[in-house]
């Protein structure tokens, strides 16, 4: 079987496992995994937060099936063990957090689990490579914790975090595919498939289901891991920063929200409705329009990221500058025109 066929198979298995299991998981886990309305969450009634369990089942089940159905040479899929074990740890911490809601577990406990998961990635050969060690390892810890929390914070609207995960995973797979860095391709395909299986339920009126912290943290960790594997700089060294472009919206939102809260004298860890999608909604846009804008923006950023990996100097620097200017101007617009 060709590698491309196996990647598509991983996507399909993850999609089917997630979509088929979610209704039953939703029903079985509802007594323990429920998301109640709060000042920041205006949904109606308690919504089951079993989406993360279905996504995890789809993702891990797909990777397990790939391992059983293939006969790659010994060591080929070693990196996937790190993704599997680290992802399982982050997911487990998220499940405990969801069960203990509304108090949850402490931010420091969650951070400790994320750091340990990053250490697992490093142990299995997944880390920042453009810096000498131990600086590359230190940046790996920061990257994994930062992106994991950025996706978790971005899960503030139906379809937003999972939709962004599908687009980002697809971008990492497309960029990684020529290098045949297999762990990225399999992990990205399985992640995209699991999210595609979840999204219809996230938007459903009768079977609405949330990711929960278990799901959003798992998505963030997996995207961070995929970002560490693709060979961005084969043509131009400046392309090592491409993951920042692919994940620009969650990163921008995290920075914007944190700075806004600090400017108000509020802890960055305290929940507030300052996320830019919520600001756009309060400015008069429908949720559908906000999702469309976020999807379109990420598609454009992903295309620019791909262009950076192929373009000779000085085009990568020019593209980085344009994206930075775009985000800065957007931030200014949010401050002046929205509340």
Beta strands, then each sheet from edge to edge (+ up, - down):
strand 1: 34-35
strand 2: 47-48
sheet 1: 1+ 2-
end
